[in-house]
Amino acid sequence: MRAIDLSNVTWRKSSYSNTDGGNCVEVSDSLPSLVPVRDSKDTTRSPLLFGAGAWSAFVGGVRKGDLAG
């Protein structure tokens, strides 16, 4: 598996993150086919990488309140 360089991606806090400093998730829209997701409280850990289609389906499920699919 080849390494993906994430050193220049722009991170943003998810709108679903907790506003009191806990449960903070950051995502990046910098890559066309991948969506990196990381814990903003521990940015030294490797982010999770999702395919753009899988991430879109997940976010759509969250918006509808249907996480079971």
C-alpha positions, -999 to 999 in steps of 0.1 A, spaced: 0 0 0 15 34 -9 16 62 16 -6 92 11 9 126 18 -14 145 40 11 172 50 -6 199 29 -43 192 34 -65 217 50 -85 204 80 -118 217 92 -138 208 123 -169 188 115 -201 206 121 -212 175 141 -184 180 166 -191 188 202 -187 226 209 -174 222 245 -140 209 236 -148 172 236 -155 148 207 -139 169 180 -135 154 146 -117 171 117 -121 163 81 -103 174 49 -119 181 16 -85 186 -1 -83 152 -19 -107 144 -47 -112 107 -40 -104 104 -3 -117 119 29 -92 119 57 -108 121 92 -89 127 124 -93 134 161 -85 171 166 -73 164 202 -46 140 189 -34 152 155 -2 131 157 -22 99 151 -28 87 116 -62 98 103 -87 73 90 -92 74 52 -125 70 36 -134 68 -1 -154 99 -11 -185 78 -20 -184 59 14 -180 92 32 -208 108 13 -231 79 21 -222 81 58 -228 118 60 -261 113 42 -271 87 67 -262 110 96 -283 138 82 -313 115 77 -308 99 112 -304 65 95 -270 51 105 -280 15 99 -280 22 61 
